[in-house]
């Protein structure tokens, strides 16, 4: 077991929970009652409010604030300065504490730099929200969302590669891993790996060439 690491410049208020192997870097502030899982990384200037729940193996980049009402599942990537709100119609002169809406970021999702997720929405499993996008409604599993307001512009694999058009058999192939995907009962599903299984070889199959592609 590896104890959590907290940089001397960071504040972790008690009572809060940090899982084994989690690292909290420069100038972060974790409020009382926050729960952070195992092997997470909180980059410089991250704020985690009371009541926030973060799963295992989450990567939170610099200058991200997670407010009460936010739930982040395992293996999520939150890009630098992305914004997650918890009140739809804030006013300085009106106290709306206790009216916070839940924002759920599901397993394996990526939120790009400077993207905004309006509260009350769910970002689906392995979805990919592009940099600077404004998400105002629920995002399906594996969806690529770009623009302001964000709209679906493609389908992403678990390896973060944009999938091409389905073949005659309805199958889409990830150019990095070779894994096959298909829409089943309205949902995108990987045919070669269970939804809850970790990616082999730390995220990349041995012997498979890496092909860099740009989503969008």
C-alpha positions, -999 to 999 in steps of 0.1 A, spaced: 0 0 0 12 35 -9 2 63 14 -14 94 -2 10 122 -10 0 158 -2 24 186 -13 33 210 16 16 239 -2 -18 220 -4 -45 220 22 -65 188 29 -91 196 56 -104 170 80 -125 149 79 -119 140 42 -108 108 25 -78 102 2 -72 67 -13 -39 50 -13 -15 62 -39 -34 95 -45 -12 126 -51 -23 161 -43 0 187 -58 8 224 -54 -18 248 -40 -47 224 -40 -75 226 -15 -96 196 -5 -126 206 18 -140 185 47 -162 157 36 -147 152 1 -140 116 -9 -112 109 -33 -103 74 -44 -71 55 -51 -42 65 -74 -58 99 -83 -37 129 -93 -48 164 -85 -27 190 -104 -18 225 -94 -46 247 -80 -73 220 -79 -103 227 -56 -125 199 -43 -156 210 -23 -173 192 5 -195 163 -6 -177 158 -39 -171 121 -47 -141 111 -69 -134 75 -80 -102 57 -86 -75 65 -111 -89 100 -119 -66 126 -134 -75 162 -127 -53 188 -144 -44 223 -132 -70 249 -121 -101 227 -120 -128 233 -93 -152 206 -84 -182 219 -65 -207 202 -42 -230 180 -62 -202 166 -85 -197 129 -88 -167 117 -108 -164 79 -115 -132 59 -121 -107 66 -148 -120 101 -157 -97 128 -172 -105 164 -164 -85 188 -186 -69 221 -175 -93 248 -164 -125 229 -173 -156 241 -154 -182 221 -136 -210 241 -122 -237 232 -96 -263 260 -99 -281 267 -132 -292 303 -124 -268 318 -98 -273 352 -83 -250 370 -58 -280 383 -38 -299 350 -37 -287 321 -15 -292 288 -34 -273 266 -11 -292 233 -8 -304 236 -44 -273 222 -59 -278 200 -90 -259 168 -95 -233 166 -123 -222 130 -130 -190 122 -150 -191 85 -158 -163 60 -160 -135 67 -185 -148 100 -198 -126 128 -209 -133 165 -204 -111 188 -225 -93 219 -215 -116 249 -208 -147 229 -215 -178 238 -194 -203 212 -181 -236 228 -171 -249 212 -139 -276 186 -139 -261 168 -168 -245 133 -171 -214 127 -193 -216 91 -204 -190 63 -202 -158 69 -223 -174 100 -238 -150 127 -250 -158 164 -246 -135 185 -268 -116 215 -256 -137 247 -251 -170 228 -256 -201 239 -237 -222 208 -226 -258 217 -218 -274 183 -220 -266 146 -213 -238 131 -233 -242 94 -245 -215 68 -239 -185 71 -263 -199 103 -279 -175 130 -292 -189 164 -283 -175 197 -297 -186 233 -301 -207 259 -283 -232 246 -275 -217 212 -278 -231 188 -303 -222 152 -312 -196 151 -340 -184 115 -338 -178 84 -317 -147 78 -297 -130 45 -287 -118 37 -252 -83 46 -265 -94 81 -273 -94 76 -311 -123 88 -334 -140 58 -349 -149 59 -386 -181 51 -403 -196 16 -396 -189 -11 -421 -216 -32 -437 -218 -53 -406 -222 -22 -384 -188 -25 -369 -164 4 -362 -127 -3 -356 -104 17 -333 -73 26 -354 -50 23 -323 -61 -9 -306 -80 -27 -334 -109 -32 -310 -143 -34 -326 -173 -13 -317 -210 -15 -326 -243 1 -317 -264 -24 -298 -299 -14 -286 -290 23 -292 -258 22 -272 -222 20 -285 -204 -11 -271 -170 -26 -274 -172 -61 -288 -137 -72 -276 -136 -59 -240 -160 -59 -211 -173 -25 -202 -157 -27 -167 -125 -44 -177 -92 -23 -176 -74 -18 -209 -46 -44 -213 -10 -35 -211 -17 -3 -192 -39 11 -220 -23 -1 -252 -22 -36 -267 13 -50 -272 21 -53 -309 -5 -28 -320 9 3 -338 0 36 -324 -18 58 -350 -22 94 -339 -54 110 -351 -72 143 -342 -108 141 -331 -132 164 -348 
